[in-house]
């Protein structure tokens, strides 16, 4: 059965000439609704009343509600059974998401209706959607939301005939002229006299400070009114007060009739505190995603991937499924990002996850002398095998002929010696310089010990050094020569390299070698800006900046991206707060 009307009675209006006060009713299939009013005048109460009435009259097979709350007064409605999505303006991603979801609904409805008007569809009438945006002035005034204003205009213009009704509140008419023509139904509480004229196109009397009282143009002919009645003119209106959503009692009872009826109608479960009958829910993140929040919010991924060493670092922004990295196969991991934006937090998530799964884990930390990894070393050295290279040190190096040479080595030189002794054979002519031997005398550099690697534990190398990215002989040697060798034997030798703070690489050849060896990348920054400005030579450099801006909002603290290079999979996520 299809619906031709979606009527909501929201109060009473006054017709002085015939001394009648008929019901003030709106038809949400016939008109978008704009509610004006100064602070504390009753416009948010009006919205609450509307949401309550929709719950009274309809169920999850007929109606769904999306709320974009710029006023902050509708948060208690996020758990209501017909509220599919509640987002505030704390995160730009939520604004982007709600418009993307509504755009998808509009496209789906157009396809299903196949050229028919929503209210005229005899069958296959899609679920009706009411989109509430509270304090639309704040939305209009914020420069970061300019790109979404056309999306709102499109919804207001095209949505009504396809089953999407826009309901908005505003404190002023400023900036709303592009939208006003799409709102057939208007209500105004406690406005300056000249503003009433802007809203209704005609003069009305002042109504004074009386919350819930205002003016509304009548778009639904009132029952019981005979004779000539002038439609669409503003009449004085008194709106109902929203019924309170009380707290859940221990025994599940409620003294509020509306609340009690709501729980009965939508099968409220006292144990879980959730409604059994409800529309599809779209979740939102807290400011920080704690481990507790992560466990509560994570959704099933459906087909679970089989990983040998899965480490979950956060939740996907779209479907709230865990973002999981297989660190047995991600042999070369790069982390890009802003300072103080969560790179150390991510590093802790990865290392803790590894220590939780690898009994024989070895952690090798390489720092260029700035001691940025010292705290990490102090933390994890008590958990297992942990080594730190972070300063110049005098070392006694044993040669194959039994002699010893004493050398003062840089952290990078110590790292090369360590790799050669334990994991893989490095070029002896190159090592000769580190040992202080002549590179020109074969008999001397052949005196350098061979690699003594046997069965080595799973080893995680954390590389945090600006030196390896510089256009210098040392930087080029590491990236152009040493890194490809390490990448080639990483799986066989059970090695994982995490470049925890990747810097810009100016040399083109050096940059290509680095990018070609990466398997997994994290970015803690706004991806469109990064790809367009600082990331031209990173793995993100070839991505379409315009498309990235359309697809991804700016990152808040704790946000970032995971890029599986082999699978060509890019995911925006909220990282778990370590």
Secondary structure as GFF3:
##gff-version 3
##sequence-region A 1 578
A	DSSP	beta_strand	7	13	.	.	.	ID=ss1
A	DSSP	three_ten_helix	16	18	.	.	.	ID=ss2
A	DSSP	beta_strand	23	27	.	.	.	ID=ss3
A	DSSP	beta_strand	33	37	.	.	.	ID=ss4
A	DSSP	alpha_helix	43	57	.	.	.	ID=ss5
A	DSSP	beta_strand	63	69	.	.	.	ID=ss6
A	DSSP	three_ten_helix	75	77	.	.	.	ID=ss7
A	DSSP	beta_strand	83	88	.	.	.	ID=ss8
A	DSSP	alpha_helix	92	113	.	.	.	ID=ss9
A	DSSP	three_ten_helix	118	120	.	.	.	ID=ss10
A	DSSP	beta_strand	128	134	.	.	.	ID=ss11
A	DSSP	alpha_helix	136	141	.	.	.	ID=ss12
A	DSSP	three_ten_helix	143	145	.	.	.	ID=ss13
A	DSSP	alpha_helix	146	158	.	.	.	ID=ss14
A	DSSP	three_ten_helix	160	162	.	.	.	ID=ss15
A	DSSP	beta_strand	164	170	.	.	.	ID=ss16
A	DSSP	alpha_helix	177	180	.	.	.	ID=ss17
A	DSSP	beta_strand	185	189	.	.	.	ID=ss18
A	DSSP	alpha_helix	193	200	.	.	.	ID=ss19
A	DSSP	beta_strand	213	217	.	.	.	ID=ss20
A	DSSP	beta_strand	234	239	.	.	.	ID=ss21
A	DSSP	alpha_helix	257	265	.	.	.	ID=ss22
A	DSSP	beta_strand	268	269	.	.	.	ID=ss23
A	DSSP	beta_strand	274	275	.	.	.	ID=ss24
A	DSSP	alpha_helix	291	297	.	.	.	ID=ss25
A	DSSP	beta_strand	310	316	.	.	.	ID=ss26
A	DSSP	beta_strand	322	326	.	.	.	ID=ss27
A	DSSP	beta_strand	332	337	.	.	.	ID=ss28
A	DSSP	alpha_helix	343	355	.	.	.	ID=ss29
A	DSSP	beta_strand	362	367	.	.	.	ID=ss30
A	DSSP	alpha_helix	374	380	.	.	.	ID=ss31
A	DSSP	beta_strand	385	389	.	.	.	ID=ss32
A	DSSP	beta_strand	393	398	.	.	.	ID=ss33
A	DSSP	beta_strand	404	409	.	.	.	ID=ss34
A	DSSP	alpha_helix	411	422	.	.	.	ID=ss35
A	DSSP	alpha_helix	428	435	.	.	.	ID=ss36
A	DSSP	alpha_helix	442	445	.	.	.	ID=ss37
A	DSSP	beta_strand	459	464	.	.	.	ID=ss38
A	DSSP	three_ten_helix	467	469	.	.	.	ID=ss39
A	DSSP	alpha_helix	473	477	.	.	.	ID=ss40
A	DSSP	pi_helix	478	482	.	.	.	ID=ss41
A	DSSP	alpha_helix	483	493	.	.	.	ID=ss42
A	DSSP	beta_strand	495	499	.	.	.	ID=ss43
A	DSSP	alpha_helix	508	517	.	.	.	ID=ss44
A	DSSP	beta_strand	520	524	.	.	.	ID=ss45
A	DSSP	alpha_helix	527	529	.	.	.	ID=ss46
A	DSSP	pi_helix	530	534	.	.	.	ID=ss47
A	DSSP	alpha_helix	545	551	.	.	.	ID=ss48
A	DSSP	beta_strand	559	564	.	.	.	ID=ss49
A	DSSP	beta_strand	569	575	.	.	.	ID=ss50
###
